[in-house]
């Protein structure tokens, strides 16, 4: 130990002689550890083992900036309410709602005093020593072919925190014991992908439940196990803790905002091996790498423990990693003509956000008198703003041929059609919406008086969008029973349904709703509540209606399950175009599900707000023929007609 005491003395001498230690060094960390310096030195001096020493140096040198909120014990009434409603009331959904409500009340009423608690000023030597010993021990138990090298071990196994979760208890030891069975599986030559899947399947996540989204920091493993549900960050943090406790490398990748979503980003799990990675959603356990090849990202980052290019700007540092998922580009951008570029500005790369208007997702820099950006992704509209939120560039996107397209209104389009304020599907959830739409092609309306003598009346076709539809039926026969029947197995959903005879609606009695999911199938009243967001349906869906007597039906109105972002009749709308700021060019009331607009600026980027309801909005433009399209879907082979509603084209651009 004498050598370590001398080393500590040398460190203190170096700190005294150096007025400004370099960030990322032991000296800098100790210089800001205040009254906790003794604990940090005790950790650094604990063992002469080389791997322990190097691990301790890594943790301390990269500890600046990390921590969590103090005063979280003030939220105990929220956890008490959760326990009460879940156990006494036996209502999990109500428990989560009350949990959120109590958190909001405590924060807004001033009952909780929050302050940031830095790890360097508070973490104990015993905690750090135990964390490091456990990490090294579990890492050594992983079969060599799956074991990370020491450098990757430091980044993806060793860290004692994942996010800003509260550090209480010994999560690493607890989870290592709970998932001890993983070592047996690996020793029995079970493939690592299968083991990862088994681990994720064993993490019991309560689906179809309200998300506890009001707690001000990430849930630690104990809290997550109590809730069994959380934000994507909470779920990923728990999974990372599980894998790291076993000595398996894990980290979180995230996008601050999808390029084609109004507000949301996402976080997912990355499991690391010597020569490969697995990319998973914790609650879905499917490989995301292929799915994400054409997804619209604004940026992709990896959360790290090691200080990096963003320094202390983040409580937990991040690293740009777009190129591991999708093609990315760097660009020198055209500056708007009347902007005076300063060499000392703070410039932000932003994407559209319907709440904030523009959300910062990265920095932009000045190079050779131009604005430069890097790691930008096709299928996303960006803009650069200065520190006063003034536009420095026009909105722009990178095209597949590496060229830049700027949205600068010039000239006019004689005529344009508007059908929606939000794309019919998002690239990250394309299959979800395709099921709602395309599967109705080939479905039929069948009539009968006796089921053995059923007669096909109409077959649905050309359903490529989610607009409500009126269809005339050439029918000279009167039937008492009418049956909606899809042509193939799968999930089918209806939001609204009306039958007409000679211009008058005839209201049937729903006598049979078949589906493999009875909870959805039973809600037949949803067909007549004039709410596009409620629905009937499910796997292997079939619907039988009884008119009470024989009536000839000559028209059907139906609306498939949808997101309620079509133009709604009776709602008020505002259409704006970007000209250095959002300039309103039209206010109208929906008189049809397609709005015809005369003489609209060409090559503009547009924002359509529904002033009556809803907040899901996304930027769009018009092609030279006046067809509404979504730049975020450019290049997608799209069987749903999202670019040119009402046309026959089956591609988005």
JOHU-V449370 format. One line per field, one symbol per residue. ss: DSSP state (A for helix, B for strand, O for the rest). burial: + if it has 24 or more other ideal C-beta (glycine too) atoms within 12 Angstrom, else -. Layout:
BEGIN
ss = ???
burial = ???
END
This chain:
BEGIN
ss = OAAAAAAAAAAAAAAAAOOOOOOOOAAAAAAOOAAAAAAAAAAAOOOOOAAAAAAAAAAAAOOOOOBBBBOAAAAAAAAAAAAAAAAAOOOAAAAAAAAAAAAAAAAAOOOOOOBBBBAAAOOOAAAAAAAAAAAAAAAAOOOAAAOOOAAAAAAAAAOOOOOOOOOOOOAAAAAAAAOOAAAAAAAOOOOAAAAAAAAAAAOOOOOOOOOOOOOOOOOOAAAAAAAOOOOAAAAAAAAAAAAAAOOOBBBBBBBOOBOOOOOOOBBBBBBBBOOBBBBBOOOOOOBOOOAAAAOOBOOOBBBOOOOOOOAAAOOOOBBBOAAAOOOBBBBBBOOOOOOOOOOOOOBBBBBBBOOOBBBBBBBBBBBOOBBBBBBBBOOOOBBBBOOOOOBOOOOBBBOOOOOBBBOOOOOBBBBBBBOBOOOOOOAAAAAAAAAAAAAAOOOBBBBBOOAAAOBBBBBOOOOOOOOOBBBBOOOOOOBBBBBBBOOOOOBBBBBBBBBBBOOBBBOOBBBBBBOOOAAAAOOAAAAAOOOOOOOBBBBOOBBBBBBBBBBOOOBBBBBBOOOOOBOOOOOBBBBBBBOOOBBBBBBBBOOOOOBBBBBBBOOOOBBBBBOOOOOOOOOBBBOOOOBBBOAAAOOOOOOOOOOOOOOOOOOOO
burial = -------+--+---+---------+++++++++--++-+++++++++---+++-+++++++++++++++--+-++--++-++--++-----+--+++++++++--++----+----+++++++-+-+++++++++++++-+++--+++-+-++++++++++++++++--+++--++--+--++-++-----+--+++-++--+-+---+++++++++++++-++++++++++++++++++++++++++++++++++++++++-++++++++++---+++++++++--+---+-+++++++++++++++---+-+++++++++-++++++++-++++----+-----++++++++--+++++++++-----++++++++++++++++---+++++++++-----++++++---+--+++++++++++++++--+++++++++-++++++------+-++-+--+++++++-+-+-+---++++++++---++++++++++++----+-+-+--+++----++-++-+++---+-+++++--+++++++---++++++++++++++++++--+-++++++-+-+--++-+-+--+++-+--+++++++++++---+-++++++++--+++++++++++-+++++++++-----++
END
